[in-house]
Amino acid sequence: MKINFFKTQKIRQFSYQPRYYQETEERGGFSIVKHQSRASSFRRQWKEMRQPASIRSHSNRLVWVIVLVLILILFYFFDFNLSFFLNK
């Protein structure tokens, strides 16, 4: 094998064909309007998902009330003395 510093190598060519080729996407190209509408739909969906957060806070209070009631029922069934909570 001869080393030659003055000649460049030929570029290799590959016969690559993409597995999932959509001709309509390639022909249409990039549409700014389409992507802006997609972004606005994402914003709308995010806003709709965030609205029930106030409902979650109400349900969180309900969970704490239920846990408190269950603990008190547990104290009653096991006949725990609750006087140490009441006396100062």
N, C-alpha and C positions, 0 to 999 in steps of 0.2 A: 504494500500500500504506500503510495507516494504522497508526501505531504506537500501541498501547494498553497502558499500564502496569498497568492494574487488572484485566485479564482474563488468565487463564492459557490456554495453548494446549491443545487436545485431545490426549490421548495417542494416539499412532499404534498401531494394532493390526496385527500381522503374522500371517499364516497359516502358521506354521512347523510342519512335521511332521518329527520326527527320522527319519533314514534307517534306523537300526537300532533298532527299538523292540521290546522283549521284554515282553510283557504280564505274564508270570509274574514277572519280576524287579520290575516296578512294583507288582504286587499284593502280593508277598511282603515287600517292604521290606528293611530292613537287619536281618540276623540276627547278633547278637553271637556266639552259639554257633558258627555256621558260620564266621565269620571267625577265631575263636579256634582252631578245629580246623585251619583253613588255616595259621595261624601255627605251630601245633605241628608240622604236616607239613613246613613250611619248616625249622624247627629240626632235625627228624629228618634231613631230606635234607642239611643243612649238616654235621651230625655225621657222617653216612656218608661225605660227600665228604672230610672232614678226616682220617678214620681211615687212609687209605692214605699219609699223609705220611711215616710211618716207612718204608714200603716205598720211597718216592721217595728218601729219604736213602741207603738201601742201594744203590739203582740208581745214585745219583750217585757213590758210591765206585767202583762197577764201571766207570762211564764213565771216571773218572780212571785206573784201572788199565789199561784198554784203551788210552787215549791214551798213557800212559807206555810201554807195550809197543810201540805203533806207532812212537813216537819212537825207541826203542832199535833197532828193526828198520830204521828209516830211516838211523840212524847206521851200522849194520852194512853196509847195502847201498851207501852212498856212501863207505864206508871212512873215516869220520871218526876222528880220533884222540881217544879218550876219556880220555887220560892226564891232561889238565888238570883233569878232575873228581876224579881219584883222588889226585894229588900235592898236598902241602901246601906 
